[in-house]
Amino acid sequence: MQTFHVNGYDMAYLDIGKSADGGPPLICVHGSLCDFRIWSSVLGPLTRRHRVIAPSLRHFFPEHWDGVGDTYSIAQHIDDVIGFIEKLDTGPVDLMGHSRGGHICFRVAQRRPDLLRKLILAEPGGELDATLDPSYEPGPSPLAGMIAASAELIAKGDIDGGLAVFHDALEGPGAWKRLPAMPKQLLRDNATTVIGQMRDHRPPFSKADAEAIRTPTLFIGGANTKGSPPKVLHALAANVNGSRVEMIAGTTHTMFVQAPQKYCEIVLAFLAV
């Protein structure tokens, strides 16, 4: 593990492998309740051809944050990823993000396309505004309500209870109970970040946002994912010019954990073109 001092914060990251033919590094940005360890199942295949750099976002493991303060936000994380790429000083990079990390990567591509060669979004998190969703209504979505309920329990000290609410909202009833011990601990290590997420002020995606993306983009989804993530993925993909979509059979929101070999085949083929 190494660190970069970015925007007044020491960002921890893993740096593994070497890009074939001197190509750009692949930066992997994790989602909510995760950290750089979430990419462990795909590091082997990806690092055979690419230098893979996986940072942990501000206030995620290895930091153990207390949930206090206003330094956790989607805007701060976007600024941090931009600063991190600039600090690498490698020229344009390939950028991949999952869930919340996908939202961050999308906004980086929107603001700083000069920093990117290719963009991979694995079920980017967020909501759609009225230009992409005719049924849009202002106010918290059902998923946002579940996140709020999760944060309330975690703030009171009921870590596992709060994580069960969050995880079951994404993966279905009983998903937390079925989760093995190792991924459960990863979520526990980042539990207090859900408290910060309640102060995120994350803007919804618009049609203009999607049309502004000029970086070659691949969207990856789990064919069995329920709820809003597939809706967001397909709405964005339909409006990002020239984008590709790959859905992985038999998987849900953490498709790269559930089917790492297939996920890597898709990513490596996209990066090779």
PyMOL commands that set and color helices and strands:
alter all, ss='L'
color gray80, all
select helices_A, chain A and resi 20-22+36-47+74-88+100-111+113-115+142-155+159-171+175-178+181-189+193-197+207-212+228-237+255-258+260-272
alter helices_A, ss='H'
color red, helices_A
select strands_A, chain A and resi 2-6+9-16+26-29+52-55+93-98+116-122+217-222+244-248
alter strands_A, ss='S'
color yellow, strands_A
deselect
rebuild
show_as cartoon
